Amino acid sequence: MSNGRLTTMDARAARLLRPLAALVLAAALLGAPYYFAPFRVFQLTMVLLYAVALAGLNLLVGFGGQISLGHGAFFAVGAYTAAVMLDRFDTGHPATLPAAAAACFLLGLGFGVPALRLRGLYLALVTLSLAVFLPPLLKRFESVTGGSMGLTVDKPQPPSWTGLAEDQWLYFLALAVAAVALLAARNLLRSRVGRALLAIRENEAAAEVMGVRLSFHKTLAFAWSAMFAGVAGCVYTWVIGFVSPDSFSFVLSVTLLAGLVVGGLASLYGPLLGAAFVMYVPSIAQDVSEAAPGVVFGLLIIVAMYVAPTGLAGLVGRVARADRWRRLPFLRAQASRAPESVPPATPSGSEPLDAVPLGTPSTPGKG
């Protein structure tokens, strides 16, 4: 089979398999709360809100090339913004979502300005300090945040006309927010902002020569990233109904970054796979060893990175491009309908062009 036929088959496979995979995924997500038990539905809900947080972190780390270990702090700010509004001001749940997004966007914007002069490990250390000092700070303002005891708020209740249980209603709310957030991240990355972030990640000097404003786009990346984390934190408050400073330690920031790396940096599907890793792998580690779950969790991360160095999204991509997919009957039938390339006519007594092996240097004629 020629290279042209293989290319045609790859293109047809992509056109046929991608819509099919999207339909299967959508059907699975919509039918999941009707099939699984309430606890499993709760786990899937947590996967969706973690995916929103990792989509924001992916903008900053995967596409922007900047390291952040403070995303758990933005997650906490979004969660506490929603909790304080519900507990202290008795606002409705829908009003907390834009408020949490705006608060974290402004916080990320303000934090991104001093972080412009930092990069690499220095930037990671500064962002980690944000995640470390925020929980003690939340404990100091007991009159607002509830101190060490935290805040307990009401969860959104399903309308009577839906006929849904509470866990199912929360799942669909998280699914709607995650779908909008992931679509917004996808469109953002395909815009001028996304192309500027990619240029900055590859080569800052070359990007600046091409007219990309480094300070503007770096600060904006922090702001967008923090906003996604704040939205995820708000949905977390809806789902859990309780927030406390100890729920947002620096371990959360490290776990989110590890989940993004395992899921796949600079991938549109990496946040979803990384969120599943963040949700389920610690539970598996707890079941394997109740005495040392952290050790098992670390070993599982090492195994995952050894098996998939570019992340789980890269592993899925390699499997999808494997030769075994080209052997599927319907793909062979589609490829067989592709017209054969007709070689150009050659003068009598001369060799056709494809008869010369590739890489063979031409020999000048004698005389």
Salt bridges, closest charged atoms under 4 A:
ASP10 OD1 - ARG326 NE 2.84
ASP87 OD2 - ARG88 NH1 3.29
GLU202 OE2 - ARG201 NH2 2.85
GLU204 OE1 - ARG119 NH2 3.03
GLU204 OE2 - LYS218 NZ 2.78
ASP246 OD1 - LYS139 NZ 3.31
ASP323 OD1 - ARG326 NH1 2.07
GLU340 OE2 - ARG5 NH1 2.69
